[in-house]
Amino acid sequence: MRIAHITNFYGTRSAAQVDSLNRAAVAHHAAGHEFIAIVPGYQLATIETNNGKIINLPSIRVPFARGRRIFINQRLLKNILIALDPDEIEVIDQRYLGRIKAWAISRNIRVRTENMPIDFLERKNKFLGCSDEVVSMVQDNLRQYSLPA
């Protein structure tokens, strides 16, 4: 099975996204699937790895996002998907790639979107176990700045 993994907000300095992409590539390759990752990059390029291909599409840098990038041209992405003819597409960022999801469904391509955006998972896991501590810390800090009556 040929699987195209599409992610936005990808950057070389975002270690969690790179690790997630590598884990997905290794898992799909081990299961015998052809894995192709489509990520934003500086220019159009294809990189061959041991676990599949990485296709970089021209993109723009998001300000104040630690070097992360997003796709410029959704038409180019669709044309590459037509050329690749994948059996399944994994859409990671549903907010900005929702049109790709709808487009793929209209072409009878199976789409998986159960993965959450990486940034959301990082924030959720960071504060999941210590929510009571965070609430008490915020309340203590607010007491310092309270105005007398």
C-alpha positions in Angstrom: 0.0 0.0 0.0 1.3 3.5 -0.9 0.7 6.0 2.0 1.2 9.7 1.7 1.8 11.5 5.0 1.1 15.2 4.7 2.0 17.6 7.4 2.1 21.4 7.7 4.0 23.5 10.2 7.1 21.3 9.7 10.6 22.6 10.4 13.9 21.1 11.1 14.1 22.6 14.5 10.7 21.1 15.6 12.0 17.9 17.1 8.7 16.5 18.1 7.3 16.7 14.5 10.5 15.2 13.0 10.4 12.3 15.6 6.7 11.7 14.9 7.4 11.6 11.1 10.3 9.2 11.6 8.2 6.9 13.9 5.4 6.8 11.3 7.9 6.1 8.5 9.5 3.2 10.4 6.1 1.7 11.4 4.7 1.9 7.8 8.0 0.5 6.3 8.0 -2.3 8.8 4.5 -3.2 7.8 5.5 -3.4 4.2 4.0 -0.2 3.0 5.5 2.4 0.7 5.8 5.6 2.8 6.0 9.1 1.3 6.1 12.2 3.5 5.1 15.5 2.0 6.4 18.4 4.1 7.0 22.1 3.6 10.5 23.0 2.6 12.5 25.8 0.9 12.1 24.4 -2.6 10.8 21.4 -4.5 13.0 18.4 -3.7 12.8 14.7 -3.1 14.9 12.9 -0.5 15.2 9.2 -0.4 15.6 7.6 3.0 15.8 4.0 4.3 12.1 4.1 5.3 10.6 6.0 2.3 10.6 9.3 0.5 10.4 12.8 1.8 9.0 15.4 -0.7 9.7 19.0 0.2 7.3 21.5 -1.4 7.9 25.3 -1.6 6.6 27.0 1.5 6.7 30.1 3.6 8.2 30.5 7.0 5.7 31.2 9.8 6.8 34.2 11.9 7.7 33.4 15.6 7.1 29.6 15.1 10.7 28.3 15.5 11.4 27.9 11.8 8.2 26.1 11.0 6.9 26.4 7.5 3.5 26.0 5.7 2.6 25.2 2.1 2.2 28.0 -0.3 0.4 26.3 -3.2 -2.3 23.7 -2.5 -2.6 23.1 -6.3 1.0 21.9 -6.4 0.3 19.5 -3.5 -2.8 18.1 -5.3 -0.8 17.6 -8.5 1.9 15.7 -6.6 -0.8 13.6 -5.0 -2.3 12.8 -8.4 1.2 11.8 -9.7 1.9 9.6 -6.6 -1.5 7.9 -6.7 -1.6 6.9 -3.0 -3.9 4.4 -1.6 -4.2 6.3 1.7 -3.4 9.8 2.8 -2.6 10.7 6.4 -3.5 14.4 7.0 -1.9 15.6 10.2 -2.9 19.3 10.3 -6.7 19.3 9.6 -7.1 23.0 10.2 -5.0 24.1 7.2 -5.2 20.9 5.1 -9.0 20.4 5.3 -9.4 21.1 1.6 -6.9 18.4 0.8 -8.9 16.0 2.9 -12.2 16.8 1.1 -10.4 16.6 -2.3 -9.0 13.2 -1.5 -12.4 11.9 -0.3 -14.0 13.1 -3.5 -11.3 11.1 -5.5 -12.1 7.9 -3.4 -8.7 8.0 -1.6 -8.9 6.8 2.0 -8.0 9.6 4.5 -6.8 9.1 8.1 -6.9 12.1 10.3 -7.0 10.7 13.8 -3.6 12.2 14.5 -3.7 15.5 16.4 -1.5 18.4 15.5 1.9 17.9 17.2 1.8 21.3 19.0 -1.6 20.5 20.6 -0.2 17.2 21.9 2.9 18.8 23.3 0.8 21.4 25.2 -1.8 18.8 26.4 0.8 16.4 27.7 2.8 19.2 29.3 0.0 20.3 31.6 -2.0 17.0 31.9 -0.5 15.7 35.1 0.0 19.0 36.9 -3.2 20.9 36.4 -3.8 21.5 40.1 -0.3 22.8 40.5 -0.7 25.2 37.6 -4.0 26.5 39.0 -2.5 27.1 42.4 0.6 28.8 40.9 -1.6 31.1 38.8 -3.8 32.0 41.8 -0.7 32.7 44.0 0.8 35.0 41.3 -2.5 36.8 40.9 -2.6 37.5 44.6 0.7 39.4 44.3 -0.9 41.8 41.9 -4.3 42.3 43.5 -5.2 45.9 44.2 -6.2 47.0 47.7 -9.9 47.9 48.1 
